[in-house]
Amino acid sequence: MNSILLFISGPEIMVVMLIVVMVFGADKIPEIARGLGKGMRQVKDATNDIKREIKESSEKQGIDTDITKDIKKEIGEVKDNLDDLTGPIKRQI
């Protein structure tokens, strides 16, 4: 949801809300919001179920799916190396 709102600014959100109020009326907005909330919750639950199923099946097959730890470790090492290289340069400036 945050990535969707990333490209929408405050005034644009206000215009959209004004249009929603004009089209549906103020009394229908809570119903629409509840429906959207339930829909988003169902999508999130379905996504979590799919992730869990993939993880369980990969564990049964002996496949390592936790690759993010290795990537984070490598990124941390690169950052440390860069800090070691740029440390003296930053101090001189």
N, CA, C and O of each residue as an XYZ file, in Angstrom:
372
protein
N       0.826     -1.187      0.000
C       0.000      0.000      0.000
C       0.868      1.248      0.000
O       0.545      2.223     -0.679
N       1.958      1.235      0.745
C       2.828      2.401      0.803
C       3.430      2.718     -0.550
O       3.615      3.891     -0.874
N       3.742      1.715     -1.347
C       4.328      1.980     -2.651
C       3.324      2.641     -3.583
O       3.716      3.399     -4.470
N       2.032      2.367     -3.397
C       1.016      3.002     -4.226
C       0.926      4.479     -3.881
O       0.813      5.317     -4.776
N       0.975      4.808     -2.606
C       0.867      6.197     -2.171
C       2.157      6.971     -2.370
O       2.194      8.181     -2.147
N       3.202      6.300     -2.782
C       4.495      6.942     -2.958
C       4.439      8.043     -4.010
O       5.114      9.063     -3.867
N       3.657      7.857     -5.053
C       3.618      8.808     -6.161
C       2.427      9.757     -6.090
O       2.183     10.506     -7.035
N       1.681      9.739     -4.988
C       0.521     10.619     -4.840
C       0.831     11.619     -3.738
O       1.184     11.238     -2.622
N       0.697     12.902     -4.059
C       0.971     13.937     -3.062
C      -0.316     14.302     -2.306
O      -1.398     13.811     -2.628
N      -0.180     15.155     -1.317
C      -1.312     15.564     -0.491
C      -2.466     16.181     -1.258
O      -3.610     15.765     -1.074
N      -2.198     17.172     -2.121
C      -3.311     17.768     -2.873
C      -4.019     16.762     -3.788
O      -5.233     16.843     -3.973
N      -3.277     15.830     -4.350
C      -3.900     14.833     -5.217
C      -4.819     13.918     -4.415
O      -5.883     13.527     -4.895
N      -4.412     13.578     -3.198
C      -5.264     12.756     -2.339
C      -6.550     13.509     -1.998
O      -7.627     12.915     -1.966
N      -6.439     14.801     -1.746
C      -7.625     15.599     -1.424
C      -8.591     15.649     -2.604
O      -9.805     15.570     -2.413
N      -8.069     15.778     -3.812
C      -8.927     15.803     -5.004
C      -9.642     14.471     -5.164
O     -10.837     14.433     -5.455
N      -8.910     13.376     -4.975
C      -9.519     12.048     -5.083
C     -10.609     11.889     -4.027
O     -11.692     11.389     -4.331
N     -10.338     12.307     -2.795
C     -11.342     12.193     -1.735
C     -12.578     13.038     -2.046
O     -13.702     12.610     -1.780
N     -12.381     14.227     -2.605
C     -13.501     15.080     -2.976
C     -14.358     14.406     -4.040
O     -15.586     14.435     -3.961
N     -13.720     13.804     -5.025
C     -14.459     13.102     -6.081
C     -15.222     11.916     -5.498
O     -16.369     11.669     -5.872
N     -14.587     11.178     -4.580
C     -15.257     10.036     -3.956
C     -16.487     10.494     -3.189
O     -17.538      9.857     -3.269
N     -16.372     11.596     -2.442
C     -17.517     12.113     -1.695
C     -18.614     12.555     -2.644
O     -19.792     12.312     -2.378
N     -18.253     13.200     -3.747
C     -19.259     13.660     -4.704
C     -19.963     12.490     -5.386
O     -21.172     12.546     -5.608
N     -19.235     11.446     -5.716
C     -19.822     10.324     -6.451
C     -20.635      9.415     -5.524
O     -21.758      9.038     -5.859
N     -20.083      9.065     -4.375
C     -20.736      8.080     -3.518
C     -21.522      8.693     -2.366
O     -22.422      8.045     -1.831
N     -21.215      9.893     -1.980
C     -21.868     10.508     -0.840
C     -21.139     10.171      0.441
O     -20.471      9.142      0.540
N     -21.273     11.046      1.419
C     -20.534     10.894      2.670
C     -20.990      9.677      3.463
O     -20.195      9.105      4.209
N     -22.243      9.266      3.324
C     -22.735      8.139      4.108
C     -22.222      6.791      3.597
O     -22.242      5.813      4.344
N     -21.769      6.714      2.364
C     -21.272      5.449      1.803
C     -19.762      5.254      2.019
O     -19.267      4.140      1.847
N     -19.034      6.289      2.384
C     -17.573      6.194      2.523
C     -17.154      5.173      3.579
O     -16.232      4.401      3.314
N     -17.777      5.121      4.764
C     -17.361      4.090      5.732
C     -17.554      2.662      5.197
O     -16.722      1.790      5.448
N     -18.646      2.427      4.464
C     -18.868      1.102      3.881
C     -17.788      0.762      2.857
O     -17.289     -0.362      2.820
N     -17.436      1.736      2.035
C     -16.400      1.525      1.024
C     -15.061      1.257      1.703
O     -14.324      0.362      1.291
N     -14.742      2.029      2.741
C     -13.478      1.846      3.456
C     -13.414      0.468      4.111
O     -12.374     -0.190      4.082
N     -14.534      0.032      4.704
C     -14.568     -1.308      5.305
C     -14.354     -2.383      4.247
O     -13.615     -3.342      4.468
N     -14.999     -2.222      3.107
C     -14.836     -3.193      2.028
C     -13.404     -3.241      1.514
O     -12.863     -4.318      1.267
N     -12.795     -2.072      1.355
C     -11.400     -2.023      0.921
C     -10.481     -2.650      1.965
O      -9.544     -3.371      1.622
N     -10.749     -2.376      3.232
C      -9.942     -2.948      4.306
C     -10.037     -4.466      4.334
O      -9.027     -5.154      4.483
N     -11.255     -4.990      4.190
C     -11.437     -6.443      4.166
C     -10.743     -7.056      2.960
O     -10.120     -8.112      3.060
N     -10.856     -6.385      1.820
C     -10.205     -6.887      0.609
C      -8.697     -6.911      0.742
O      -8.052     -7.883      0.350
N      -8.128     -5.846      1.292
C      -6.680     -5.786      1.487
C      -6.232     -6.855      2.481
O      -5.176     -7.464      2.309
N      -7.038     -7.084      3.522
C      -6.714     -8.102      4.519
C      -6.713     -9.495      3.879
O      -5.839    -10.313      4.168
N      -7.693     -9.761      3.011
C      -7.759    -11.054      2.341
C      -6.556    -11.263      1.421
O      -6.003    -12.360      1.354
N      -6.157    -10.213      0.719
C      -4.986    -10.319     -0.152
C      -3.735    -10.584      0.680
O      -2.908    -11.421      0.318
N      -3.602     -9.871      1.793
C      -2.437    -10.062      2.662
C      -2.412    -11.481      3.231
O      -1.363    -12.124      3.258
N      -3.567    -11.966      3.686
C      -3.633    -13.325      4.222
C      -3.303    -14.357      3.150
O      -2.586    -15.323      3.411
N      -3.824    -14.153      1.952
C      -3.536    -15.089      0.855
C      -2.046    -15.072      0.517
O      -1.455    -16.122      0.265
N      -1.446    -13.897      0.509
C      -0.013    -13.785      0.222
C       0.805    -14.506      1.294
O       1.757    -15.220      0.980
N       0.431    -14.315      2.549
C       1.141    -14.990      3.636
C       0.971    -16.505      3.548
O       1.912    -17.252      3.817
N      -0.223    -16.959      3.175
C      -0.450    -18.396      3.008
C       0.424    -18.961      1.895
O       1.001    -20.038      2.040
N       0.521    -18.240      0.792
C       1.352    -18.695     -0.328
C       2.814    -18.746      0.085
O       3.515    -19.709     -0.225
N       3.282    -17.709      0.788
C       4.669    -17.697      1.259
C       4.933    -18.885      2.179
O       5.961    -19.554      2.067
N       3.993    -19.140      3.091
C       4.161    -20.240      4.028
C       4.203    -21.579      3.287
O       5.030    -22.435      3.599
N       3.323    -21.757      2.320
C       3.297    -23.006      1.542
C       4.604    -23.204      0.776
O       5.148    -24.307      0.736
N       5.100    -22.130      0.172
C       6.357    -22.229     -0.574
C       7.494    -22.574      0.368
O       8.336    -23.415      0.050
N       7.524    -21.924      1.533
C       8.597    -22.188      2.498
C       8.543    -23.622      3.000
O       9.571    -24.292      3.094
N       7.336    -24.095      3.323
C       7.195    -25.465      3.819
C       7.597    -26.488      2.762
O       8.293    -27.458      3.061
N       7.158    -26.266      1.529
C       7.496    -27.230      0.476
C       8.987    -27.194      0.149
O       9.581    -28.230     -0.149
N       9.589    -26.016      0.203
C      11.022    -25.938     -0.069
C      11.831    -26.573      1.055
O      12.877    -27.170      0.802
N      11.356    -26.451      2.299
C      12.044    -27.097      3.417
C      11.962    -28.611      3.297
O      12.918    -29.314      3.624
N      10.816    -29.121      2.827
C      10.667    -30.562      2.621
C      11.615    -31.062      1.543
O      12.121    -32.182      1.616
N      11.851    -30.216      0.534
C      12.741    -30.591     -0.560
C      14.210    -30.303     -0.235
O      15.102    -30.703     -0.983
N      14.456    -29.621      0.864
C      15.828    -29.314      1.257
C      16.410    -28.111      0.540
O      17.629    -27.997      0.405
N      15.558    -27.218      0.082
C      16.003    -26.017     -0.632
C      16.100    -24.870      0.372
O      15.187    -24.646      1.167
N      17.228    -24.142      0.324
C      17.430    -23.011      1.225
C      16.790    -21.773      0.621
O      17.246    -21.274     -0.408
N      15.732    -21.274      1.257
C      15.037    -20.082      0.761
C      15.432    -18.827      1.517
O      14.999    -17.733      1.155
N      16.241    -18.957      2.556
C      16.615    -17.797      3.359
C      17.873    -17.159      2.791
O      18.893    -17.058      3.472
N      17.790    -16.736      1.551
C      18.933    -16.133      0.862
C      19.157    -14.695      1.314
O      20.242    -14.145      1.127
N      18.131    -14.085      1.908
C      18.252    -12.679      2.302
C      19.320    -12.476      3.367
O      19.979    -11.436      3.383
N      19.506    -13.445      4.256
C      20.554    -13.309      5.273
C      21.921    -13.190      4.626
O      22.735    -12.353      5.018
N      22.171    -14.039      3.624
C      23.455    -13.991      2.935
C      23.651    -12.663      2.217
O      24.744    -12.096      2.241
N      22.608    -12.173      1.588
C      22.701    -10.902      0.860
C      22.958     -9.756      1.834
O      23.805     -8.900      1.574
N      22.233     -9.732      2.954
C      22.440     -8.673      3.945
C      23.849     -8.722      4.516
O      24.465     -7.685      4.763
N      24.355     -9.933      4.723
C      25.709    -10.090      5.243
C      26.726     -9.523      4.256
O      27.647     -8.807      4.649
N      26.555     -9.846      2.971
C      27.471     -9.331      1.940
C      27.391     -7.814      1.837
O      28.419     -7.149      1.704
N      26.204     -7.268      1.897
C      26.039     -5.812      1.829
C      26.714     -5.155      3.023
O      27.370     -4.124      2.878
N      26.558     -5.746      4.198
C      27.212     -5.214      5.391
C      28.721     -5.214      5.263
O      29.383     -4.259      5.669
N      29.276     -6.294      4.693
C      30.722     -6.361      4.502
C      31.204     -5.297      3.524
O      32.245     -4.678      3.742
N      30.451     -5.085      2.448
C      30.826     -4.053      1.472
C      30.770     -2.671      2.120
O      31.657     -1.848      1.895
N      29.734     -2.406      2.924
C      29.640     -1.121      3.612
C      30.825     -0.907      4.546
O      31.401      0.180      4.598
N      31.182     -1.962      5.284
C      32.323     -1.843      6.190
C      33.607     -1.557      5.425
O      34.417     -0.733      5.851
N      33.792     -2.233      4.300
C      34.985     -1.994      3.481
C      35.012     -0.577      2.947
O      36.067      0.056      2.925
N      33.865     -0.069      2.515
C      33.798      1.307      2.012
C      34.091      2.300      3.137
O      34.784      3.296      2.929
N      33.566      2.026      4.312
C      33.835      2.911      5.450
C      35.321      2.917      5.793
O      35.886      3.957      6.130
N      35.947      1.747      5.705
C      37.387      1.672      5.969
C      38.172      2.487      4.944
O      39.153      3.147      5.286
N      37.733      2.437      3.679
C      38.443      3.164      2.624
C      38.212      4.665      2.701
O      39.141      5.450      2.509
N      36.986      5.062      2.980
C      36.667      6.492      2.950
C      36.880      7.167      4.292
O      36.818      8.393      4.374
N      37.129      6.405      5.344
C      37.327      6.998      6.668
C      38.394      8.065      6.688
O      38.117      9.183      7.121
N      39.623      7.770      6.233
C      40.671      8.793      6.250
C      40.350      9.975      5.337
O      40.710     11.108      5.657
N      39.689      9.737      4.224
C      39.340     10.816      3.298
C      38.351     11.755      3.939
O      38.480     12.972      3.809
N      37.369     11.218      4.625
C      36.350     12.054      5.262
C      36.963     12.900      6.372
O      36.561     14.047      6.571
N      37.910     12.356      7.077
C      38.518     13.098      8.191
C      39.356     14.281      7.692
O      39.452     15.301      8.375
N      39.953     14.153      6.523
C      40.808     15.206      6.009
C      40.001     16.384      5.476
O      40.500     17.509      5.449
N      38.815     16.156      5.069
C      37.993     17.220      4.464
C      37.459     18.101      5.487
O      36.746     19.053      5.171
